[in-house]
Amino acid sequence: MSLDCLIVEARGGLSPQTPGEGASRSSDCAGTVIWLHGLGADAHDFEPIVPLLQVQKPLRFVFPNAPVRSVTVNAGMEMRAWYDIDPGAPLGGKTDIDESVRLVSEVIDGELAAGVAAEAIVLAGFSQGGVIALELGLGHGERIAGIMALSTYVHDHERLVERISFANIDVPILMAHGLADPMIPISRAITSREALIGLNYRVEWHEYAMGHQVCPEEIADIGNWLNGLYR
């Protein structure tokens, strides 16, 4: 299996272009942001945010579609999901997570083959997608530009030290969460943040008066963070 992806080219403050799946890519991009959606969403979920980020350098945004699978917490309904969620096994889903990490690693490989340097790649994700972005980014064997973790958490944070790569031991991490998130309580994100800080990761933390979503203030902070990485 390989992931189908939506590609959006942001032209440094100009209107974005959406070539779509399998389209040609411009060669003048400063880097690539691989952005993973949440449970039940798809590659188009964060596409409308790109023009609002006001990036200063031309960037390529790659939005992969998660595989369709049965999700226990949703009564076994099939939907796009990076891993199964079983309320009776909060640390379950590792097999699915490992497989999703492998699949997204192939997306990274595609960017490398297209001439993008590993250190110019950001891994981003919302909710479930953020879990995969953190898992892959922290353990990736080549240095990347950064990890954006939105409304999410570190899977099995107590054993995180067993899974990290020294290549990304000081990778910049942006974490953002809603104070009233009913899906992933902010306490779980704070626990993850403290686990990362305890391992000396550089975490930029933001919290907002919102639920399990994004807000204009957060979008502005994401844009500022990306512009700081791609100077």
Summary of the structure (lengths in Angstrom):
residues: 231
radius of gyration: 16.3
end to end distance: 35.6
largest distance: 47.9
contacts: 777
relative contact order: 0.15
helix: 35%
strand: 23%
